[in-house]
């Protein structure tokens, strides 16, 4: 398994917005590593103190059989360091992180948003009840649900909700942040059906890889049938 080591360049995903389809990726370098604790160079643009305690994704490239392969893991920002001693005569700004997940193959490509047909092996349930996926990306989804079910979401706005995403035979239990948005283009059924946007909050490299591969597979199948995506 590929491992980080001091001196390696990394890409740090510091902010993802599933609804606006934004992925904020910043470059850095590993200064030091001890177990799951990392010290990395301050990024450009700089990360500010409000990032302390927040999750980020660390990814890096390695060579396997002569080919570049990207790995990644989830981490948490512990502290921003103003004067890290890089050597006895040099102090630099740095960031202290702690690794929170296993290191796995990772794909920085973030948002391939598709509208999957119901028979393409992709399902999502909330409150243990299935909902219809209107569109989905690695970062989040817009779903339709009955008004009775959707009304339960109002208590979860900006909070975290447990959901289950099923990709073929694999079940992923994760949390999502519910964002009720004005979606007039999707509104149908005279209020009997409501649309809800959600952002996947605790994604893992395994989920990103599996869902990303599934989305690309659905894209290829839809193109082969001459359908719009």
Helices and strands as residue ranges (DSSP letters): E 9-17, E 22-34, E 37-41, G 49-51, E 55-64, E 67-87, E 90-99, E 104-105, E 122-126, E 129-136, E 140-146, H 147-151, G 152-156, E 160-167, E 170-179, G 189-191, E 193-200, H 205-224
